[in-house]
Amino acid sequence: MMADSGPEEIAVIGNTDLTSAELENNIKNTMVEIEKWTSLLRKMEISVGEAEKRTGKNTVNMQEIYTVYLIETRPVDAVTEGIIPAPDSLWRRYSEFELLRNYMLVTYPFVVVAPLPEKRAEIVWHKLSADNMDPDFVERRRVGLENFLLRLASHPVLCNDKIFYIFLTEEKGWKEMVYETGFQAKADSRLKAMNAAFRVKNPDKRFTELKHYSDELQTVVSQLLRVRARVADRLYGVYKVHGNYGRVFSEWSAIEKEMGDGLQSAGHHMDVYAASVDDILEEEEHYADQLKEYLFYTEALRAVCRKHELTQFELEMAAQDLASKKQQKEELVTGTVRTFSLKGMTSKLFGQETAEQREAKLQVLEQQIEEGEEAVKEKNTESDEFVKTAWVDIERFKDQKDRDLKEALISYAIMQISRCKKGIQVWTNAKECFNKM
C-alpha cells in the first residue's frame, strides 16, 4: 500500500536497480582486516605525500602530460608500538580518484559522499594561475585529495568498502575490479532523474527542504568566495603600495644626514611588510579551499535527494499500475466500465466477451495484481531502509558541516586579526624609526 505525503510514512529508496538484499550487501561489504563499523583511520595512517608530473600516451595514442599523486599507508599499530616502518605507497591519477568516487556514489546512494577538489581552479583572485599544472594549484589539489581519502576512511560505512581498501593498497588491477562490480550499469541517467523530479506527486518534505537548503548553501558559499577573491585583489594592492613607501623612504634617506638612518629603517619595515602579502594570500587560499569543499558538497546532497525523487516516482508508478489492474478486475467482474476506454467502445461495437474469455482475462489480472502487490510491498520495504540509512548519514553530515565551517571561519578571522596586528606593528616600528631621527 502506498504511503501518504507525511514525512514519516513516505516510501523512498536510493537506487531502484538495487534490491534490498544488494543494499544490505553494500553496507556489509567489509574486509577481514577491518572490524565492522570501525573507522579505517584507527587501523591505518593515510596520506597523499607528493605529486609528480609524467608524460605518456592517452586512450587515442596522443602524447599528454599528467599529474600523479603518491598515496602512502602505514599500520597504526606499528606506530603506537614505537616502530616507524616505511609506508606502503602507490601512485594514482586524478581520474582514478574520480572513478572511486563515482563507484561510491552508485554503490551507496544513501550516503553524502565527500567531493573531490576541483579539477581546474575556479573563483580565485586574479594573481593566481588557473592552470591545472601550476605547482601551487597541484599542491592545493594534493591536500584536497588527501582530505578526500581521510573523509572516506573516517566514514562509518564507506571506510569498510573492499574496493576502497584495494584503491589504497594495490596499484595494479584496481580499475578492473571496480568495473567488475558492474556499478556503471546501475547508475541512473540524468534524464531519468529529471523526469522523476517533475512528475513525483508525494515527495518527502524533509528531502525537499534539504534540496532547497543545498541550493541556498551553494549560492551563499559561492558569493562568499567571490567576495574573498575581490578582497584579496584589494589587499594585494594595499600591500604592494607599501613597497612604494619603502622605495621612497630609501631614496629619501640618501639625501639626508641626520634623518637618513631613520628613513632607511622605516623603508626596510615597509619592504618586509609588502613582501609578506604572498604568504598571507597563500594561507587564505587554504581557507578558501575548505569553503570550496562544502560548495561541492551541495551537489552530493542533491544526489541523495535525486535518488529519493526517482525512487518515489517509480514507487508511485508501481502503485498506480496496481490500482489500474484492480480497476480492470472490478470492471471485468461487474461488467461496468467506470471510465472511457477503447475496451468499452469495442464491447459496444462487437458485443460482450464470452464467459471463457472473461475467466481467462480474470486469471491473468489476478496474477498481475498479486505480482503488483508484491512489487509495491518490496519497494516499501526498500524505501523504509533507504530513508532510515540516508537520514542517519545526512544528520552525520550536518554535524560535520557545522563543526568544520565553524572552525574554518574562526581560523580565518584569527588570520585576519593577525594580519591587521602586523600592519599596526609595521607602522609602530616606522614611528619608532621616525622618533629616533
N, C-alpha and C positions, 0 to 999 in steps of 0.2 A: 504493500500500500504506500503511495507516495506521500511524503510529509508535506505539511503546510509551510507557510513562509516564516514561521518563528525560527529564531536562530538556534534553538535547542534541538529542533527536530529535522532541520533541512538536511537532505542527503547529499553528500559531496564526496567524490573520490578523486584521486590525483590523475593517474594515467589510466584511461579506460582500456588500454591494451594489457594492463596488468591485472591478473586475478588476485583475489585476497591471499591465496597461497604464495603467489610471487611477491606480493608486497611484504608478507611476513618473512619470506626467504631473504629479501633485500635487507630488512632490518637485522636479520640474524647472520648476515654474510661476514663471518668473523674468521680470523686466523687462529691457529692453535697457539701461536706465540703471544697473543694478546687476549687478556681476560675480557669477557663481555662487558660492555658499557664502561670500560676503563679508558681514560684518555691515553692516546698513544704517546703523548709527551711525558707520561710517567714512566714509560718504558724506553724511550728513545729521544736523544737530542737531535734536532733537525735544523739545518741552516743552509742557506744558499751563499756559499763562500765567495765566489767571484764570477765575473763574466768574461767571455773571450770571443773575439771576432774570428770567424772562419770563412773560408771560401770553398764552395762546392757547386754541384750541379743540381738544379731543381727538377721537378717532375717532367718538364718539357725539354730537359737536357740543355738548359741555358745556365751559364755561369752566374752565380749570385754570391753576395756577401751576407752573412747572417751572424747572429749572436747566440752563443750557447751559455748555459748557466750551470755552475758546479754545485750539485746537491751533496751535502755531507751529512752522514748519520753516525751516531755513536750510542751504544747501550748506556742507559743511565746508571745501571748497577755498577758498571766498571768505574765510572766517575766517582760515585759515592764511596766506593771502597778505596779511593786514593790512587787508583790506576788510571792513567790517561792514555788509552790506546789511540793509535792513529785512526781517524774516522774512515768509514767506508764512503766512497764517493763515486759519482757518475755525472755525466753531462746530459742536459735536456735543453731542447729548443723551446722558444715561447709557444710555438704551435702545439707542442706536446702538453704543455700546461693547459692550453685551450681544449685539447681533446679530453684531458682528465676532467675538466670542469663540465664539459658537455655530457660526458658519461654520468657524472654525479647528478646533473640536472634531470636527466631522463630516468635514472635508476631510483632516485629519491625525490619524487615530485613534491613531497610534503615538507621538504627542507628548504630553508632560506640559505642557499649555497653562497659562500663568500665569493666576491667578484675578483677578477684578475686586475692588476694595474693596467693602465691604459697602454695600448699598443703604440700610439703616437701622442706626443704632448698636446694637450688641449687646455684652454683657459690659463695661459701662463703670461707673465709680464714680458714685454716685447724684447727685453735684453737676453732672454733665454732662447736657446736654439730649440726649434720644433723637430729637428732631425732625429729620427729614432736610432741613429748610430752615434749621436753625440755622447761623449763619455759621461757627462753629468746626468743625462737622461737615462742612460743604460744603468748607471749606479742606482738611481732612484727606482728604476724598474726592478733591479735585483732585490732591493729592500722590499718592494711590494710583493714580489714573487715569494720571498721568504715568509712574509706576513700571511700570504695566501695559504702556504703549506701549514703554517702554525695554526691558522683558523681551522683547517680541515682536521689536523691532528688533535685539536682540543675539542672537536665537536663530539658529543656523546654517541652519535650514530655513524657519521662519516669516518671517524677515526678507525672503525673496525672493518672497513671495506678492504677486501683482499686485493682488488685492483690498485687501490691507493698505496697499499703496502708494497706491492711489486713496483709501482712507479718510483718509490723511494729507494728500492734496494736492488733492482735488476735492470741493467741498462739495455740488454738485448731481449727481443721477443715481447716487450711490453705492449707495443701497439697491436700486435697480432692477437694478444689475449683480450684486449679491450674490444676489438672488432668481433671476436668470437662470442662475446656476450650477447650480440645482436641488439645492442641498445639503440642503434640508429633506426631500426625498423619500428621501434616502439615510440619514437619521437613524434609528437603531434605537429601537424603543419600549422603555420601562422594563419592561413586562410580558414582552416577548420576552427581555430581558437577564436578568430574574429567573428565568424558566423555564430558561434555559441554565445559570445558576449552580447550580441544584438538580439538574439532570439530566446535566451533563457528567461523564464517567467517568474521563478521564485528563487532568486539568489539569496545566499546567506548574508544578512545585514552586516555581520562582522567583517566578512571578506570584501563587501562593497566599500565599507568605510576604510578598510585597510588599503584598498586600491586608490581611493581618493587621497589618503594620507601619503602614500608613496609618491603620487604626482605632486602634491604640495611640497613634500620634503625635497624632491628633485629641484623644484623651482627655487626654493629658498637657498639651498646649498649652491646652486648654480649662480644665483645673484651674489651670494657671499664671496664666492671665488672670483667673480668678475670685479667686485669692489676691491678685494685684496690685490688683484693684479693692477688695478688703476692706482691704488695707494702705493704699491711697490714702485711703479714708474715715477710717481711724485717724490717718493722717499729717495730713490736713486739720484734724482736731480738735485735734491737738497744736499745730500752728502757730497756729491761731486762739486757743487758750488763751494763747499768748504775747502776743497782743494785749491780753488782760486784765491781764497783768503790766504792759504799757505803760501802760494806763489807770490802774491802781492806783499805780504809781510816779509818774506825772504828778500825780495828785491828792494824793499824799503830799508831793510837793515843794512844793506850795502852802502847806503849814502849817509847813515847816521853813525855817530861815535858813541855817545852816552846811551842812546836808545837802542843801539844795534843788537846787543845780546838778547834783550827782552823781546824785540820783534822777531829775531831768528828763532827763539824758543817757542814763541806763540805760533809762528808759522809751522814749526815741526809738529805741534799738537794738532793743528788743523789738517796737516797732511796725513797723519796717522788716522784721524777720525774719518777722513774722506776714503781712505783705503779699506776701512773696515766694513764698508757697505756690502761688499761682495759676500763676505762670510755671513752677514746678518740676513741677507735675502736668500742665501742658500739654506739657512736654517728655517726661514719662512716657508720655503718650498716643501720642507719636511712636514710642516703642519698642514699645508695645502693638500699634500698627498693623503693625509689622514682624513680630511674632509672629502676628498675625491672618492675615497673608498666607499663612503656612505652615499655619495652621489650615485655610484654604480650599484650599490646595494638595493637602490629603489627598483631597479629592473628585476632583481631576484625576488623581491616582494611581489611584484606584478606577475611574475612567472607562476608563483603559488596561486595567486588569485585567478589567473587564466585557467589553471587546472581545475579550480573549483567551478568556474563558469562552464567549461567544456563538459565536465563530468555531470554537473547538474542538468545541463541541456540534454545530454544523452539519456539520463535517467528519466527526465520528463518525456522524452520521445518514446522510451520503452513503456512508460505508464500510459501514454496517450494511445499507443498501439494496442495495449492490453484492453483499454476501455473501448476501443473501436471493435475489437474482436468480441467482447462481451455484448455490445450492442447488436452486432450481426447475429449472434446466437439468439438474443431475445427476439429479434425480428423474424428469424427463421422459425422459432418455436411458436410465436403468437400469430405469425402471418401478417403483421402490421409493419409498415415502413415509417419510422419516425421522421426521417429526413429525406429530401430528394436525392435519388440515386439512379444511376444507369440501370441498376438491377431492377428497381421498381418499374421503370419505364418498359424494360424488356418483358417483365411479367405481364404487364397490361397488354402489350402488343402480341405476345406469343403464348400467353397462358401460363398458369402456375406450373411449378416443377412437380414431378411425381413424388410420392412418399419415399420411394427408394433413394431418389436424388437428394431429397431434403435430409434423410437419415445419414447419407454418406457425407454431406456437407457439414452436418451437425457433429459428426465424429471428428472430422478434420478440425473444426473450430474448437471443440473441446480439448483436443490435443494441443492446438496453438495457444489456447488460454492457459492450459497447465504450464506450458513452456514459458509463456509470458509472465505468469505469476512467479515462477522460479527465478526468471531473469531479474525482475524488479526486486525480489527478496534478496538476491545475491548482491545487486548494486546497492541496496540499502545497507547491507552488512558492510560492504566495502566503504560506503560513504561514512558510516559511523567511525570506522577505523581511521579513515583519512582525516576527517575533521579533528579527531582526538589527537593524532600524531602531529598534524600540521599546526594546530593551535598551540600545542606544547612547544614546538620549535619557534613559533612566532613570538611567544612570550619570552623564550630564551633570548631571541634576537633583540627584543625591545630592551631587556635588561643590559645586554651587551652594548647596544647603541647608546643608551643613556650614560652608561659608565665611560665609554670611550670618548664620546663627544664632550662630555663634561671635562674629562682630563685634558683633551686636546685644546679646548677653549681656555682653560685655566693656564695651561702651559704657554699658549700663545699670548695671553695677557701678561704673564710674568716676563716673557721675552720682550714685549713692547715696553714694559716698565723699565727693564734693564737697559734697553736701548735709549730711552729718554734720560736715564740716570747718566749714561755715558756721555750724552750730549751736554748735560749740565756740567759734568766733570771736566769736559774739554774746555768749556768757557770759563769754569772756575780756575783751571790751570792757566788759561790765557790771561785772566785777570791778575793772577799772581805774577805772571811774567811782566805785565804792564806796571804793576806796583813796584817792581824792582828796577824799573828804568830810572 
